[in-house]
Amino acid sequence: MKHQALGPGQGTKGKSAKAQRRKRRRWFALLLLLLVVIGASGASWAWWHDHHWLPGRDLYPVQGIEVGAADGAVNWPSARATGVDFAYIDASSGAHARDPRFVANFEAARAAGMKVGAVHAYDPCQTAQDQAANFVTTVPREDDILPPAVELSALAEDCDTPVSDAKVESELMTFLNQVETHSGKPTMLKVTQGFEARYGIARRLDRNLWLVRDRFVPDYAGRDWTMWTANAALANEIAQGPVRWLVVNP
């Protein structure tokens, strides 16, 4: 069989088409690489922004932090110098657990000239009386301490023994009464959005509210709040790990 001879320019056109395809593939690869770089840069910027964002002092003049053992060592003089006005220190959790750095953080924050309060993480699976005993034996009663705070985030659905909604509320009231008798001050309710959606505690208990929502002003409690965790993972040189940044409603 005879092969048909290429006409004038046909070989050149074939080579040119291949070259154009290779060029398009290179541009496509470069475009993909550029999109990957832009995406990575955007994600890095978003991470940096989320971990360094602070509310303006013009809107919230009084700002502070919440810290516990999980945050690592805190440089309290540096914290005071960089604008931390007060600190809430994780103190106790449930009926038996105590934060191992509570005493050190509590004393160091006060030595740095800050107002200091204590936080108890409430467990609806355990009795109010035992939890109150844990808190009052951990936190001293002194007039210059800020009102105690109880963190409400754990749900009774996780309990081994079923706990009714009515039991959650009645036990919480028992806890509040005993802690307030010890401290001489009304307790602040640190209510997460999930807990409020499940139990509606903020609408039924007349206590000051501490709400939690990164960057965006919280409105899930149905009434005004006193304190807000505005950034739950602030990267800052004052501590080894991220700290929870708080503002007070002016």
Secondary structure as GFF3:
##gff-version 3
##sequence-region A 1 250
A	DSSP	alpha_helix	10	52	.	.	.	ID=ss1
A	DSSP	beta_strand	63	67	.	.	.	ID=ss2
A	DSSP	three_ten_helix	69	71	.	.	.	ID=ss3
A	DSSP	alpha_helix	76	81	.	.	.	ID=ss4
A	DSSP	beta_strand	86	93	.	.	.	ID=ss5
A	DSSP	beta_strand	97	98	.	.	.	ID=ss6
A	DSSP	alpha_helix	102	111	.	.	.	ID=ss7
A	DSSP	beta_strand	115	121	.	.	.	ID=ss8
A	DSSP	alpha_helix	128	138	.	.	.	ID=ss9
A	DSSP	beta_strand	149	152	.	.	.	ID=ss10
A	DSSP	three_ten_helix	156	158	.	.	.	ID=ss11
A	DSSP	alpha_helix	165	183	.	.	.	ID=ss12
A	DSSP	beta_strand	188	191	.	.	.	ID=ss13
A	DSSP	alpha_helix	193	199	.	.	.	ID=ss14
A	DSSP	alpha_helix	201	204	.	.	.	ID=ss15
A	DSSP	beta_strand	209	212	.	.	.	ID=ss16
A	DSSP	beta_strand	227	234	.	.	.	ID=ss17
A	DSSP	beta_strand	243	248	.	.	.	ID=ss18
###
